Amino acid sequence: MFYEEIEKLWLAGQRVPELKIGKNVKIAKNVNFLLKKEYPIEIGDDVEIHNGCIIYWGTKIGNGTRIFHNAGLREFTEIGEKTIFGSLSFCEGRTKIGSHVSITSQCHITAKATIEDHVFMGPGTVTTNTRRIVHGRNYELIEIGPTLKKACRVGGGVTIIPEVTIGEDALVAAGAVVTKDVPPRKIVMGVPARIVRDVPKDEWHPAVNIE
């Protein structure tokens, strides 16, 4: 249901319990909400959702977060506070995205991924969640998305395969293919990605406390 239609229902005195909206929220009229009574969408205070977005049931968006043009959030996506979700990016759902995260344009966030606070994701990043492509084959589908730990940074055009963990404050160079875990505060680059050096101390994020 487009937001414009929801506003008309509210003006007519009808309730829309499937959509819970906080204060000072800005939502474009052509944002499409896919609603289910048993799984309401929850939107916090001071949120902005721009033109052409699609938001599925069970999604939760924290205070001050901004969802930019033509982005999509599938069912049970959870986003923290003051996060940016860029234009034409899409989350496949059942994923947790933290606070103060920057997901730039045209990123693909796979289902069952975890993105912690203060993460940066460059444009065109692709994440995946199954090592065996089931399509047309008779075996069990196992989905385990990657984990991006607090304040890690991912450059543009990076591919991250299933089950991989990128450590706190780590940096993945643009164009890399990440096939195994990246330790905290290490810089990796290449195909496949390999450690090349440590993250310089002057680039350490103040939110990360590593003993």
C-alpha positions as CSV (number, residue, x, y, z in Angstrom):
1,M,0.0,0.0,0.0
2,F,1.4,3.4,-1.0
3,Y,1.9,5.9,1.8
4,E,-0.4,8.3,0.0
5,E,-3.2,5.7,0.4
6,I,-2.4,5.2,4.1
7,E,-2.6,9.0,4.7
8,K,-6.1,9.0,3.2
9,L,-7.1,6.2,5.5
10,W,-5.8,8.2,8.5
11,L,-7.7,11.3,7.3
12,A,-10.8,9.3,7.1
13,G,-10.4,8.2,10.7
14,Q,-9.3,4.7,10.0
15,R,-6.5,3.0,11.9
16,V,-3.6,1.2,10.2
17,P,-2.2,-0.9,13.0
18,E,0.2,-2.7,10.6
19,L,2.3,0.6,10.4
20,K,3.6,2.3,13.5
21,I,5.3,5.7,12.9
22,G,7.1,7.9,15.3
23,K,7.4,11.7,15.5
24,N,8.7,14.1,12.8
25,V,8.9,11.4,10.2
26,K,9.2,12.3,6.5
27,I,7.9,9.7,4.0
28,A,7.5,10.2,0.3
29,K,3.9,9.6,-1.0
30,N,5.0,6.8,-3.4
31,V,6.8,4.7,-0.8
32,N,5.2,1.2,-0.9
33,F,4.5,-0.6,2.4
34,L,3.8,-4.3,2.1
35,L,1.7,-4.9,5.3
36,K,0.8,-7.9,7.4
37,K,-1.3,-7.5,10.6
38,E,0.7,-9.9,12.6
39,Y,4.0,-8.3,11.7
40,P,3.8,-4.5,11.9
41,I,6.4,-2.2,10.4
42,E,7.9,0.1,13.1
43,I,9.4,3.4,12.2
44,G,11.2,5.5,14.8
45,D,11.3,9.3,15.3
46,D,13.0,11.6,12.7
47,V,13.2,9.0,10.0
48,E,13.3,9.9,6.3
49,I,12.2,7.5,3.6
50,H,12.6,8.8,0.1
51,N,10.8,8.3,-3.3
52,G,10.4,4.8,-4.7
53,C,11.3,2.7,-1.6
54,I,9.7,-0.6,-0.8
55,I,9.3,-1.6,2.9
56,Y,8.2,-5.2,3.8
57,W,6.3,-6.3,6.9
58,G,8.2,-6.8,10.2
59,T,10.8,-4.2,9.3
60,K,12.1,-1.9,12.2
61,I,13.8,1.4,11.5
62,G,15.5,3.3,14.3
63,N,15.4,7.0,15.1
64,G,17.1,9.3,12.7
65,T,17.8,6.8,10.0
66,R,17.5,7.8,6.4
67,I,16.4,5.5,3.5
68,F,17.2,7.0,0.2
69,H,15.6,6.7,-3.3
70,N,14.4,3.4,-4.7
71,A,15.9,1.3,-1.8
72,G,14.2,-1.9,-0.6
73,L,14.0,-3.6,2.8
74,R,12.5,-7.0,2.8
75,E,10.7,-8.7,5.8
76,F,12.2,-8.5,9.3
77,T,15.0,-6.2,8.4
78,E,16.1,-4.3,11.6
79,I,18.0,-1.0,11.3
80,G,19.4,0.9,14.2
81,E,19.6,4.7,14.8
82,K,21.1,7.4,12.5
83,T,22.0,4.9,9.8
84,I,22.1,5.7,6.1
85,F,20.7,3.2,3.6
86,G,21.7,4.4,0.1
87,S,19.8,4.7,-3.1
88,L,19.1,1.5,-5.1
89,S,20.4,-0.6,-2.3
90,F,18.4,-3.7,-1.3
91,C,18.3,-5.8,1.9
92,E,16.9,-9.3,1.4
93,G,15.5,-9.4,5.0
94,R,16.0,-11.2,8.3
95,T,19.1,-9.1,8.7
96,K,20.3,-6.8,11.5
97,I,21.9,-3.5,10.7
98,G,23.3,-1.4,13.5
99,S,23.4,2.3,14.3
100,H,25.6,5.0,12.6
101,V,26.1,2.6,9.7
102,S,26.6,4.0,6.2
103,I,25.4,1.7,3.4
104,T,26.0,3.6,0.1
105,S,24.3,3.3,-3.2
106,Q,23.6,0.0,-5.1
107,C,24.6,-2.4,-2.3
108,H,23.1,-5.9,-2.0
109,I,22.6,-7.0,1.6
110,T,21.9,-10.7,1.7
111,A,19.4,-12.3,4.1
112,K,20.6,-13.4,7.5
113,A,23.6,-11.1,7.5
114,T,24.7,-9.0,10.5
115,I,26.1,-5.5,10.2
116,E,27.2,-3.9,13.5
117,D,27.4,-0.3,14.5
118,H,29.6,2.3,12.6
119,V,30.2,0.1,9.6
120,F,30.9,1.7,6.2
121,M,29.9,-0.1,3.0
122,G,31.1,1.3,-0.3
123,P,28.9,1.4,-3.5
124,G,28.2,-1.8,-5.3
125,T,29.1,-4.1,-2.4
126,V,27.6,-7.6,-2.8
127,T,27.1,-10.0,0.1
128,T,26.0,-13.6,-0.2
129,N,24.6,-16.3,2.2
130,T,25.0,-19.8,0.7
131,R,28.1,-21.6,-0.5
132,R,26.0,-24.2,-2.5
133,I,23.7,-22.8,-5.1
134,V,20.6,-24.9,-4.8
135,H,18.8,-23.8,-8.0
136,G,17.4,-26.9,-9.7
137,R,19.2,-29.3,-7.4
138,N,17.9,-31.6,-4.7
139,Y,19.8,-30.7,-1.5
140,E,19.3,-28.6,1.6
141,L,19.6,-24.8,1.3
142,I,21.8,-23.5,4.1
143,E,21.8,-19.7,4.5
144,I,24.4,-18.0,6.7
145,G,25.2,-14.5,5.8
146,P,28.5,-12.6,6.6
147,T,29.1,-10.7,9.8
148,L,30.6,-7.2,9.5
149,K,31.9,-6.2,13.0
150,K,31.9,-2.8,14.5
151,A,33.4,0.1,12.5
152,C,34.9,-2.1,9.7
153,R,35.1,-0.4,6.3
154,V,34.3,-2.0,2.9
155,G,35.4,-0.3,-0.3
156,G,33.3,-0.1,-3.5
157,G,32.7,-3.2,-5.6
158,V,33.6,-5.7,-2.9
159,T,32.1,-9.2,-2.8
160,I,31.8,-11.0,0.5
161,I,31.0,-14.7,0.5
162,P,28.8,-16.5,3.1
163,E,29.8,-17.1,6.8
164,V,32.8,-14.7,6.6
165,T,33.4,-12.3,9.5
166,I,35.1,-9.0,8.9
167,G,36.7,-7.9,12.2
168,E,36.4,-4.7,14.1
169,D,38.0,-1.7,12.4
170,A,39.2,-3.8,9.5
171,L,39.4,-2.3,6.0
172,V,38.6,-4.1,2.8
173,A,40.0,-2.5,-0.3
174,A,37.8,-1.8,-3.3
175,G,37.2,-4.7,-5.7
176,A,38.3,-7.4,-3.3
177,V,36.6,-10.8,-3.0
178,V,36.5,-11.8,0.7
179,T,36.6,-15.6,1.0
180,K,37.8,-16.0,4.6
181,D,37.7,-14.1,7.9
182,V,39.4,-10.8,8.2
183,P,41.1,-10.1,11.6
184,P,40.4,-6.9,13.5
185,R,42.3,-3.8,12.3
186,K,43.9,-5.5,9.3
187,I,43.8,-4.2,5.7
188,V,43.0,-6.8,3.0
189,M,42.9,-6.4,-0.8
190,G,42.9,-8.5,-3.9
191,V,41.1,-11.6,-5.4
192,P,41.0,-13.5,-3.1
193,A,41.5,-10.9,-0.4
194,R,44.8,-11.2,1.5
195,I,46.2,-9.2,4.5
196,V,48.6,-6.5,3.3
197,R,49.2,-4.5,6.5
198,D,47.6,-3.1,9.7
199,V,45.1,-0.3,9.8
200,P,47.1,2.8,10.9
201,K,46.5,3.9,14.4
202,D,45.3,7.4,13.4
203,E,42.4,5.6,11.5
204,W,41.2,3.6,14.5
205,H,37.5,4.2,15.3
206,P,36.9,5.6,18.8
207,A,34.0,3.2,19.3
208,V,36.2,0.2,19.0
209,N,38.0,-1.1,22.1
210,I,40.3,-4.0,21.3
211,E,42.6,-5.2,24.1
